[in-house]
């Protein structure tokens, strides 16, 4: 039995599917002005979650 590794298992496959994403539609309820959206990184206020950074010193 021939053993395959990751490099040879894709041979002959021109466009392998590596992942698939599902993104639910976002409703246009409350949106930021363009200036605020650029500074916050999102147009939608519902997606604007505060970043609570914690270091992982493993």
N, CA, C and O atoms as a Tripos MOL2 file, in Angstrom:
@<TRIPOS>MOLECULE
protein
  232   231    58     0     0
PROTEIN
NO_CHARGES

@<TRIPOS>ATOM
      1 N           0.8400   -1.1920    0.0000 N.3       1 UNK1
      2 CA          0.0000    0.0000    0.0000 C.3       1 UNK1
      3 C           0.8780    1.2460    0.0000 C.2       1 UNK1
      4 O           1.7510    1.3970    0.8560 O.2       1 UNK1
      5 N           0.6500    2.1250   -0.9480 N.am      2 UNK2
      6 CA          1.4370    3.3480   -1.0560 C.3       2 UNK2
      7 C           0.9430    4.3810   -0.0400 C.2       2 UNK2
      8 O          -0.2540    4.6480    0.0690 O.2       2 UNK2
      9 N           1.8850    4.9480    0.6910 N.am      3 UNK3
     10 CA          1.5280    5.9500    1.6930 C.3       3 UNK3
     11 C           1.5170    7.3240    1.0370 C.2       3 UNK3
     12 O           2.4620    7.6860    0.3350 O.2       3 UNK3
     13 N           0.4440    8.0970    1.2620 N.am      4 UNK4
     14 CA          0.3420    9.4480    0.7190 C.3       4 UNK4
     15 C           0.6160   10.4620    1.8130 C.2       4 UNK4
     16 O           0.2380   10.2720    2.9690 O.2       4 UNK4
     17 N           1.2760   11.5350    1.4320 N.am      5 UNK5
     18 CA          1.4220   12.6430    2.3650 C.3       5 UNK5
     19 C           0.6600   13.8380    1.8140 C.2       5 UNK5
     20 O           0.0770   13.7510    0.7330 O.2       5 UNK5
     21 N           0.6560   14.9380    2.5290 N.am      6 UNK6
     22 CA         -0.1310   16.1080    2.1320 C.3       6 UNK6
     23 C           0.3170   16.6570    0.7810 C.2       6 UNK6
     24 O          -0.5050   17.1770    0.0260 O.2       6 UNK6
     25 N           1.5930   16.5510    0.4680 N.am      7 UNK7
     26 CA          2.1000   17.0950   -0.7910 C.3       7 UNK7
     27 C           1.6130   16.3030   -1.9870 C.2       7 UNK7
     28 O           1.3440   16.8870   -3.0370 O.2       7 UNK7
     29 N           1.4920   14.9860   -1.8620 N.am      8 UNK8
     30 CA          1.1000   14.1750   -3.0130 C.3       8 UNK8
     31 C          -0.3940   13.9330   -3.0920 C.2       8 UNK8
     32 O          -0.8920   13.5430   -4.1480 O.2       8 UNK8
     33 N          -1.1210   14.1530   -2.0130 N.am      9 UNK9
     34 CA         -2.5510   13.8500   -2.0410 C.3       9 UNK9
     35 C          -3.3480   14.8350   -2.8970 C.2       9 UNK9
     36 O          -4.4800   14.5340   -3.2740 O.2       9 UNK9
     37 N          -2.7810   16.0130   -3.2140 N.am     10 UNK10
     38 CA         -3.4920   17.0060   -4.0270 C.3      10 UNK10
     39 C          -3.1210   16.9280   -5.5000 C.2      10 UNK10
     40 O          -3.6470   17.6920   -6.3110 O.2      10 UNK10
     41 N          -2.2350   16.0280   -5.8510 N.am     11 UNK11
     42 CA         -1.8150   15.9210   -7.2480 C.3      11 UNK11
     43 C          -3.0050   15.5840   -8.1380 C.2      11 UNK11
     44 O          -3.8210   14.7270   -7.7990 O.2      11 UNK11
     45 N          -3.0970   16.2610   -9.2750 N.am     12 UNK12
     46 CA         -4.1760   16.0130  -10.2130 C.3      12 UNK12
     47 C          -5.4550   16.7650   -9.8870 C.2      12 UNK12
     48 O          -6.4380   16.6590  -10.6210 O.2      12 UNK12
     49 N          -5.4570   17.5060   -8.8220 N.am     13 UNK13
     50 CA         -6.6390   18.2850   -8.4280 C.3      13 UNK13
     51 C          -6.3480   19.7570   -8.7060 C.2      13 UNK13
     52 O          -5.6220   20.3830   -7.9340 O.2      13 UNK13
     53 N          -6.8920   20.3350   -9.7910 N.am     14 UNK14
     54 CA         -6.5250   21.7000  -10.1700 C.3      14 UNK14
     55 C          -7.0060   22.7700   -9.1800 C.2      14 UNK14
     56 O          -6.3110   23.7670   -8.9830 O.2      14 UNK14
     57 N          -8.1560   22.5920   -8.5640 N.am     15 UNK15
     58 CA         -8.6900   23.5980   -7.6480 C.3      15 UNK15
     59 C          -9.2450   22.9170   -6.4050 C.2      15 UNK15
     60 O         -10.4570   22.7330   -6.2950 O.2      15 UNK15
     61 N          -8.3800   22.5410   -5.4690 N.am     16 UNK16
     62 CA         -8.8890   21.8660   -4.2710 C.3      16 UNK16
     63 C          -9.6830   22.8270   -3.3880 C.2      16 UNK16
     64 O          -9.2990   23.9860   -3.2260 O.2      16 UNK16
     65 N         -10.7760   22.3530   -2.8260 N.am     17 UNK17
     66 CA        -11.5630   23.1520   -1.9040 C.3      17 UNK17
     67 C         -10.9780   22.9770   -0.5160 C.2      17 UNK17
     68 O         -11.0510   21.8950    0.0660 O.2      17 UNK17
     69 N         -10.3990   24.0450    0.0110 N.am     18 UNK18
     70 CA         -9.7580   23.9680    1.3120 C.3      18 UNK18
     71 C         -10.6960   24.3470    2.4390 C.2      18 UNK18
     72 O         -10.5420   23.8770    3.5670 O.2      18 UNK18
     73 N         -11.6800   25.2060    2.1380 N.am     19 UNK19
     74 CA        -12.6090   25.6340    3.1790 C.3      19 UNK19
     75 C         -13.8640   26.2020    2.5230 C.2      19 UNK19
     76 O         -13.8560   26.5730    1.3500 O.2      19 UNK19
     77 N         -14.9260   26.2610    3.2910 N.am     20 UNK20
     78 CA        -16.1620   26.8810    2.8420 C.3      20 UNK20
     79 C         -16.6790   27.7410    3.9840 C.2      20 UNK20
     80 O         -16.6290   27.3350    5.1450 O.2      20 UNK20
     81 N         -17.1700   28.9170    3.6590 N.am     21 UNK21
     82 CA        -17.6420   29.8340    4.6930 C.3      21 UNK21
     83 C         -19.1190   30.1540    4.4740 C.2      21 UNK21
     84 O         -19.5930   30.2360    3.3410 O.2      21 UNK21
     85 N         -19.8220   30.3290    5.5670 N.am     22 UNK22
     86 CA        -21.2000   30.7950    5.5190 C.3      22 UNK22
     87 C         -21.2640   32.0730    6.3350 C.2      22 UNK22
     88 O         -20.9170   32.0830    7.5160 O.2      22 UNK22
     89 N         -21.7020   33.1330    5.7110 N.am     23 UNK23
     90 CA        -21.8080   34.4240    6.3830 C.3      23 UNK23
     91 C         -23.2650   34.8600    6.2990 C.2      23 UNK23
     92 O         -23.7540   35.1660    5.2120 O.2      23 UNK23
     93 N         -23.9600   34.8930    7.4260 N.am     24 UNK24
     94 CA        -25.3690   35.2900    7.3820 C.3      24 UNK24
     95 C         -25.5080   36.7570    6.9910 C.2      24 UNK24
     96 O         -24.6330   37.5650    7.3020 O.2      24 UNK24
     97 N         -26.5830   37.1040    6.3220 N.am     25 UNK25
     98 CA        -26.7920   38.4930    5.9370 C.3      25 UNK25
     99 C         -26.8910   39.4010    7.1720 C.2      25 UNK25
    100 O         -27.4790   39.0300    8.1880 O.2      25 UNK25
    101 N         -26.3090   40.5790    7.0580 N.am     26 UNK26
    102 CA        -26.3470   41.5550    8.1460 C.3      26 UNK26
    103 C         -27.4600   42.5550    7.8570 C.2      26 UNK26
    104 O         -27.5310   43.1230    6.7670 O.2      26 UNK26
    105 N         -28.3180   42.7620    8.8350 N.am     27 UNK27
    106 CA        -29.3970   43.7360    8.6310 C.3      27 UNK27
    107 C         -28.8570   45.1560    8.8440 C.2      27 UNK27
    108 O         -27.9640   45.3780    9.6630 O.2      27 UNK27
    109 N         -29.4060   46.0920    8.1070 N.am     28 UNK28
    110 CA        -28.9620   47.4830    8.1370 C.3      28 UNK28
    111 C         -29.7430   48.2450    9.1970 C.2      28 UNK28
    112 O         -30.4640   49.1870    8.8680 O.2      28 UNK28
    113 N         -29.6160   47.8570   10.4590 N.am     29 UNK29
    114 CA        -30.3670   48.5040   11.5200 C.3      29 UNK29
    115 C         -29.7330   49.8310   11.9400 C.2      29 UNK29
    116 O         -30.3050   50.9000   11.7260 O.2      29 UNK29
    117 N         -28.5630   49.7490   12.5310 N.am     30 UNK30
    118 CA        -27.8710   50.9500   12.9850 C.3      30 UNK30
    119 C         -26.4800   50.9400   12.3660 C.2      30 UNK30
    120 O         -25.6740   50.0540   12.6520 O.2      30 UNK30
    121 N         -26.1990   51.9290   11.5160 N.am     31 UNK31
    122 CA        -24.8820   51.9880   10.8790 C.3      31 UNK31
    123 C         -24.1700   53.2680   11.2930 C.2      31 UNK31
    124 O         -24.7890   54.2810   11.6160 O.2      31 UNK31
    125 N         -22.8430   53.1800   11.2690 N.am     32 UNK32
    126 CA        -22.0170   54.3320   11.6120 C.3      32 UNK32
    127 C         -21.8550   55.2560   10.4090 C.2      32 UNK32
    128 O         -22.0730   54.8570    9.2650 O.2      32 UNK32
    129 N         -21.4730   56.4840   10.6880 N.am     33 UNK33
    130 CA        -21.0890   57.3980    9.6090 C.3      33 UNK33
    131 C         -19.7710   56.8760    9.0300 C.2      33 UNK33
    132 O         -19.0720   56.1160    9.7000 O.2      33 UNK33
    133 N         -19.4240   57.2610    7.8220 N.am     34 UNK34
    134 CA        -18.1720   56.7600    7.2290 C.3      34 UNK34
    135 C         -16.9340   57.0400    8.0880 C.2      34 UNK34
    136 O         -16.0430   56.1960    8.1820 O.2      34 UNK34
    137 N         -16.8760   58.2020    8.7030 N.am     35 UNK35
    138 CA        -15.7110   58.5480    9.5250 C.3      35 UNK35
    139 C         -15.6030   57.6210   10.7460 C.2      35 UNK35
    140 O         -14.5240   57.1210   11.0620 O.2      35 UNK35
    141 N         -16.7260   57.4040   11.4180 N.am     36 UNK36
    142 CA        -16.7240   56.5370   12.6000 C.3      36 UNK36
    143 C         -16.4540   55.0930   12.1840 C.2      36 UNK36
    144 O         -15.7140   54.3820   12.8630 O.2      36 UNK36
    145 N         -17.0420   54.6600   11.0840 N.am     37 UNK37
    146 CA        -16.8490   53.2880   10.6140 C.3      37 UNK37
    147 C         -15.3750   53.0100   10.3200 C.2      37 UNK37
    148 O         -14.8790   51.9310   10.6440 O.2      37 UNK37
    149 N         -14.6700   53.9590    9.7150 N.am     38 UNK38
    150 CA        -13.2480   53.7670    9.4390 C.3      38 UNK38
    151 C         -12.4320   53.6730   10.7210 C.2      38 UNK38
    152 O         -11.4850   52.8900   10.7970 O.2      38 UNK38
    153 N         -12.7850   54.4490   11.7090 N.am     39 UNK39
    154 CA        -12.0190   54.4080   12.9580 C.3      39 UNK39
    155 C         -12.3440   53.1740   13.7970 C.2      39 UNK39
    156 O         -11.4820   52.6860   14.5280 O.2      39 UNK39
    157 N         -13.5730   52.6630   13.7060 N.am     40 UNK40
    158 CA        -13.9840   51.5040   14.5000 C.3      40 UNK40
    159 C         -13.7250   50.1660   13.7920 C.2      40 UNK40
    160 O         -13.6670   49.1210   14.4400 O.2      40 UNK40
    161 N         -13.5720   50.2050   12.4640 N.am     41 UNK41
    162 CA        -13.2970   48.9810   11.7200 C.3      41 UNK41
    163 C         -14.5310   48.2190   11.2890 C.2      41 UNK41
    164 O         -14.4200   47.0940   10.8000 O.2      41 UNK41
    165 N         -15.7150   48.8100   11.4600 N.am     42 UNK42
    166 CA        -16.9560   48.1710   11.0170 C.3      42 UNK42
    167 C         -17.9920   49.2440   10.7350 C.2      42 UNK42
    168 O         -17.9930   50.3070   11.3560 O.2      42 UNK42
    169 N         -18.8650   48.9540    9.7980 N.am     43 UNK43
    170 CA        -19.9550   49.8560    9.4760 C.3      43 UNK43
    171 C         -21.1430   49.6360   10.3940 C.2      43 UNK43
    172 O         -21.9160   50.5560   10.6600 O.2      43 UNK43
    173 N         -21.2810   48.4030   10.8780 N.am     44 UNK44
    174 CA        -22.4500   48.0200   11.6690 C.3      44 UNK44
    175 C         -22.1840   48.1540   13.1680 C.2      44 UNK44
    176 O         -21.2380   47.5610   13.6870 O.2      44 UNK44
    177 N         -23.0010   48.9160   13.8500 N.am     45 UNK45
    178 CA        -22.8370   49.1050   15.2870 C.3      45 UNK45
    179 C         -23.0190   47.7890   16.0430 C.2      45 UNK45
    180 O         -22.4030   47.5890   17.0890 O.2      45 UNK45
    181 N         -23.8560   46.8920   15.5250 N.am     46 UNK46
    182 CA        -24.1010   45.6100   16.1970 C.3      46 UNK46
    183 C         -22.8530   44.7250   16.2030 C.2      46 UNK46
    184 O         -22.7140   43.8530   17.0600 O.2      46 UNK46
    185 N         -21.9520   44.9480   15.2540 N.am     47 UNK47
    186 CA        -20.7310   44.1480   15.1790 C.3      47 UNK47
    187 C         -19.5710   44.7790   15.9300 C.2      47 UNK47
    188 O         -18.5040   44.1730   16.0290 O.2      47 UNK47
    189 N         -19.7510   45.9640   16.4540 N.am     48 UNK48
    190 CA        -18.6790   46.6820   17.1380 C.3      48 UNK48
    191 C         -18.5760   46.1910   18.5750 C.2      48 UNK48
    192 O         -19.2650   46.6790   19.4710 O.2      48 UNK48
    193 N         -17.7050   45.2190   18.7680 N.am     49 UNK49
    194 CA        -17.5150   44.6320   20.0900 C.3      49 UNK49
    195 C         -16.1950   45.1450   20.6600 C.2      49 UNK49
    196 O         -15.2000   45.2260   19.9400 O.2      49 UNK49
    197 N         -16.1770   45.4890   21.9320 N.am     50 UNK50
    198 CA        -14.9240   45.9810   22.5100 C.3      50 UNK50
    199 C         -13.8700   44.8850   22.5670 C.2      50 UNK50
    200 O         -14.1830   43.7240   22.8320 O.2      50 UNK50
    201 N         -12.6300   45.2560   22.3200 N.am     51 UNK51
    202 CA        -11.5230   44.3120   22.4220 C.3      51 UNK51
    203 C         -11.0010   44.3340   23.8390 C.2      51 UNK51
    204 O         -10.5480   45.3630   24.3410 O.2      51 UNK51
    205 N         -11.0730   43.1810   24.4730 N.am     52 UNK52
    206 CA        -10.5300   43.0440   25.8120 C.3      52 UNK52
    207 C          -9.2940   42.1590   25.6790 C.2      52 UNK52
    208 O          -9.3650   40.9330   25.7570 O.2      52 UNK52
    209 N          -8.1750   42.8170   25.4770 N.am     53 UNK53
    210 CA         -6.9440   42.0670   25.2350 C.3      53 UNK53
    211 C          -6.3770   41.4640   26.4960 C.2      53 UNK53
    212 O          -6.2560   42.1210   27.5310 O.2      53 UNK53
    213 N          -6.0330   40.2050   26.3850 N.am     54 UNK54
    214 CA         -5.3790   39.5180   27.4700 C.3      54 UNK54
    215 C          -4.1700   38.7880   26.8890 C.2      54 UNK54
    216 O          -4.2570   38.1620   25.8330 O.2      54 UNK54
    217 N          -3.0570   38.8760   27.5840 N.am     55 UNK55
    218 CA         -1.8680   38.2040   27.1100 C.3      55 UNK55
    219 C          -1.9220   36.7290   27.4820 C.2      55 UNK55
    220 O          -2.4050   36.3400   28.5450 O.2      55 UNK55
    221 N          -1.4150   35.9430   26.5740 N.am     56 UNK56
    222 CA         -1.3220   34.5090   26.8060 C.3      56 UNK56
    223 C           0.1600   34.1720   26.8860 C.2      56 UNK56
    224 O           0.8090   33.9620   25.8610 O.2      56 UNK56
    225 N           0.6880   34.1230   28.0840 N.am     57 UNK57
    226 CA          2.1110   33.8690   28.2880 C.3      57 UNK57
    227 C           2.3910   32.4010   28.5880 C.2      57 UNK57
    228 O           2.9990   32.0630   29.6030 O.2      57 UNK57
    229 N           1.9450   31.5540   27.7010 N.am     58 UNK58
    230 CA          2.1810   30.1170   27.9260 C.3      58 UNK58
    231 C           3.6090   29.7580   27.6890 C.2      58 UNK58
    232 O           3.9850   28.5940   27.8310 O.2      58 UNK58
@<TRIPOS>BOND
     1     1     2 1
     2     2     3 1
     3     3     4 2
     4     3     5 am
     5     5     6 1
     6     6     7 1
     7     7     8 2
     8     7     9 am
     9     9    10 1
    10    10    11 1
    11    11    12 2
    12    11    13 am
    13    13    14 1
    14    14    15 1
    15    15    16 2
    16    15    17 am
    17    17    18 1
    18    18    19 1
    19    19    20 2
    20    19    21 am
    21    21    22 1
    22    22    23 1
    23    23    24 2
    24    23    25 am
    25    25    26 1
    26    26    27 1
    27    27    28 2
    28    27    29 am
    29    29    30 1
    30    30    31 1
    31    31    32 2
    32    31    33 am
    33    33    34 1
    34    34    35 1
    35    35    36 2
    36    35    37 am
    37    37    38 1
    38    38    39 1
    39    39    40 2
    40    39    41 am
    41    41    42 1
    42    42    43 1
    43    43    44 2
    44    43    45 am
    45    45    46 1
    46    46    47 1
    47    47    48 2
    48    47    49 am
    49    49    50 1
    50    50    51 1
    51    51    52 2
    52    51    53 am
    53    53    54 1
    54    54    55 1
    55    55    56 2
    56    55    57 am
    57    57    58 1
    58    58    59 1
    59    59    60 2
    60    59    61 am
    61    61    62 1
    62    62    63 1
    63    63    64 2
    64    63    65 am
    65    65    66 1
    66    66    67 1
    67    67    68 2
    68    67    69 am
    69    69    70 1
    70    70    71 1
    71    71    72 2
    72    71    73 am
    73    73    74 1
    74    74    75 1
    75    75    76 2
    76    75    77 am
    77    77    78 1
    78    78    79 1
    79    79    80 2
    80    79    81 am
    81    81    82 1
    82    82    83 1
    83    83    84 2
    84    83    85 am
    85    85    86 1
    86    86    87 1
    87    87    88 2
    88    87    89 am
    89    89    90 1
    90    90    91 1
    91    91    92 2
    92    91    93 am
    93    93    94 1
    94    94    95 1
    95    95    96 2
    96    95    97 am
    97    97    98 1
    98    98    99 1
    99    99   100 2
   100    99   101 am
   101   101   102 1
   102   102   103 1
   103   103   104 2
   104   103   105 am
   105   105   106 1
   106   106   107 1
   107   107   108 2
   108   107   109 am
   109   109   110 1
   110   110   111 1
   111   111   112 2
   112   111   113 am
   113   113   114 1
   114   114   115 1
   115   115   116 2
   116   115   117 am
   117   117   118 1
   118   118   119 1
   119   119   120 2
   120   119   121 am
   121   121   122 1
   122   122   123 1
   123   123   124 2
   124   123   125 am
   125   125   126 1
   126   126   127 1
   127   127   128 2
   128   127   129 am
   129   129   130 1
   130   130   131 1
   131   131   132 2
   132   131   133 am
   133   133   134 1
   134   134   135 1
   135   135   136 2
   136   135   137 am
   137   137   138 1
   138   138   139 1
   139   139   140 2
   140   139   141 am
   141   141   142 1
   142   142   143 1
   143   143   144 2
   144   143   145 am
   145   145   146 1
   146   146   147 1
   147   147   148 2
   148   147   149 am
   149   149   150 1
   150   150   151 1
   151   151   152 2
   152   151   153 am
   153   153   154 1
   154   154   155 1
   155   155   156 2
   156   155   157 am
   157   157   158 1
   158   158   159 1
   159   159   160 2
   160   159   161 am
   161   161   162 1
   162   162   163 1
   163   163   164 2
   164   163   165 am
   165   165   166 1
   166   166   167 1
   167   167   168 2
   168   167   169 am
   169   169   170 1
   170   170   171 1
   171   171   172 2
   172   171   173 am
   173   173   174 1
   174   174   175 1
   175   175   176 2
   176   175   177 am
   177   177   178 1
   178   178   179 1
   179   179   180 2
   180   179   181 am
   181   181   182 1
   182   182   183 1
   183   183   184 2
   184   183   185 am
   185   185   186 1
   186   186   187 1
   187   187   188 2
   188   187   189 am
   189   189   190 1
   190   190   191 1
   191   191   192 2
   192   191   193 am
   193   193   194 1
   194   194   195 1
   195   195   196 2
   196   195   197 am
   197   197   198 1
   198   198   199 1
   199   199   200 2
   200   199   201 am
   201   201   202 1
   202   202   203 1
   203   203   204 2
   204   203   205 am
   205   205   206 1
   206   206   207 1
   207   207   208 2
   208   207   209 am
   209   209   210 1
   210   210   211 1
   211   211   212 2
   212   211   213 am
   213   213   214 1
   214   214   215 1
   215   215   216 2
   216   215   217 am
   217   217   218 1
   218   218   219 1
   219   219   220 2
   220   219   221 am
   221   221   222 1
   222   222   223 1
   223   223   224 2
   224   223   225 am
   225   225   226 1
   226   226   227 1
   227   227   228 2
   228   227   229 am
   229   229   230 1
   230   230   231 1
   231   231   232 2
@<TRIPOS>SUBSTRUCTURE
     1 UNK1         2 RESIDUE 1 A UNK
     2 UNK2         6 RESIDUE 1 A UNK
     3 UNK3        10 RESIDUE 1 A UNK
     4 UNK4        14 RESIDUE 1 A UNK
     5 UNK5        18 RESIDUE 1 A UNK
     6 UNK6        22 RESIDUE 1 A UNK
     7 UNK7        26 RESIDUE 1 A UNK
     8 UNK8        30 RESIDUE 1 A UNK
     9 UNK9        34 RESIDUE 1 A UNK
    10 UNK10       38 RESIDUE 1 A UNK
    11 UNK11       42 RESIDUE 1 A UNK
    12 UNK12       46 RESIDUE 1 A UNK
    13 UNK13       50 RESIDUE 1 A UNK
    14 UNK14       54 RESIDUE 1 A UNK
    15 UNK15       58 RESIDUE 1 A UNK
    16 UNK16       62 RESIDUE 1 A UNK
    17 UNK17       66 RESIDUE 1 A UNK
    18 UNK18       70 RESIDUE 1 A UNK
    19 UNK19       74 RESIDUE 1 A UNK
    20 UNK20       78 RESIDUE 1 A UNK
    21 UNK21       82 RESIDUE 1 A UNK
    22 UNK22       86 RESIDUE 1 A UNK
    23 UNK23       90 RESIDUE 1 A UNK
    24 UNK24       94 RESIDUE 1 A UNK
    25 UNK25       98 RESIDUE 1 A UNK
    26 UNK26      102 RESIDUE 1 A UNK
    27 UNK27      106 RESIDUE 1 A UNK
    28 UNK28      110 RESIDUE 1 A UNK
    29 UNK29      114 RESIDUE 1 A UNK
    30 UNK30      118 RESIDUE 1 A UNK
    31 UNK31      122 RESIDUE 1 A UNK
    32 UNK32      126 RESIDUE 1 A UNK
    33 UNK33      130 RESIDUE 1 A UNK
    34 UNK34      134 RESIDUE 1 A UNK
    35 UNK35      138 RESIDUE 1 A UNK
    36 UNK36      142 RESIDUE 1 A UNK
    37 UNK37      146 RESIDUE 1 A UNK
    38 UNK38      150 RESIDUE 1 A UNK
    39 UNK39      154 RESIDUE 1 A UNK
    40 UNK40      158 RESIDUE 1 A UNK
    41 UNK41      162 RESIDUE 1 A UNK
    42 UNK42      166 RESIDUE 1 A UNK
    43 UNK43      170 RESIDUE 1 A UNK
    44 UNK44      174 RESIDUE 1 A UNK
    45 UNK45      178 RESIDUE 1 A UNK
    46 UNK46      182 RESIDUE 1 A UNK
    47 UNK47      186 RESIDUE 1 A UNK
    48 UNK48      190 RESIDUE 1 A UNK
    49 UNK49      194 RESIDUE 1 A UNK
    50 UNK50      198 RESIDUE 1 A UNK
    51 UNK51      202 RESIDUE 1 A UNK
    52 UNK52      206 RESIDUE 1 A UNK
    53 UNK53      210 RESIDUE 1 A UNK
    54 UNK54      214 RESIDUE 1 A UNK
    55 UNK55      218 RESIDUE 1 A UNK
    56 UNK56      222 RESIDUE 1 A UNK
    57 UNK57      226 RESIDUE 1 A UNK
    58 UNK58      230 RESIDUE 1 A UNK
